[in-house]
Amino acid sequence: MQGIPTDLPEVLLIEPKVFGDERGFFLESWNAQRFREATGVDANFVQDNHSRSVRNVLRGIHYQLVKPQGKLVRVVQGAVFDVAVDLRRTSPRFGKWVGVELSAANHRQLWIPPGFGHGFLVTSESADFLYKTTEYWMPEHERSLIWNDPMVGIQWPLHGAAPVLAAKDAAAPTLARADVFND
């Protein structure tokens, strides 16, 4: 397992060792000791989630103000464009974003620490998306940032298509109006 810094240094691309042959492949999707060695992060995951979405579904950008969640995300079927946004008001990278392709083919994972918003766009016909969280989901404390905020400027690979959004994501505020992390 290797942890690779992104343009937002706290957000890490995780590349597992994949052992493949004519029968298929094997990889270790989670190992606390190897994750800690590769990233320097001692994560204690309390919840696993699995979502399935079709092409052009955009989920996010979500975050939780009380008991913020760290997330380790991956795709086991299909492909997504996965995004993290720094929402820590005192960070020199406040409002900056990073995006990576996660897919069943590349086996990559992304570590999104607490203090960051997270979202993804399905780029394949469908995608099964798995994520581990360091805190339980608390819907009363969940917040969303609008996906197309020009101040943030995420370059979603939509290719002229409109994203399919949940009502709460379509109504999310811009960064200028959003509740964010103040630490």
Secondary structure, 3 states (H helix, E strand, C coil): CEEEECCCCCCEEEECCEEEECCEEEECCCCHHHHHHHHCCCCCCCEEEEEEEECCEEEEEEEECCCCCCEEEEEEECEEEEEEEECECCCCCCCCEEEEEEECCCCCEEEECCCEEEEEEECCCEEEEEEEECCCCCHHHEEECCCCCCCCCCCCCCCCCCCECCHHHHCCCCCCCCCCECC
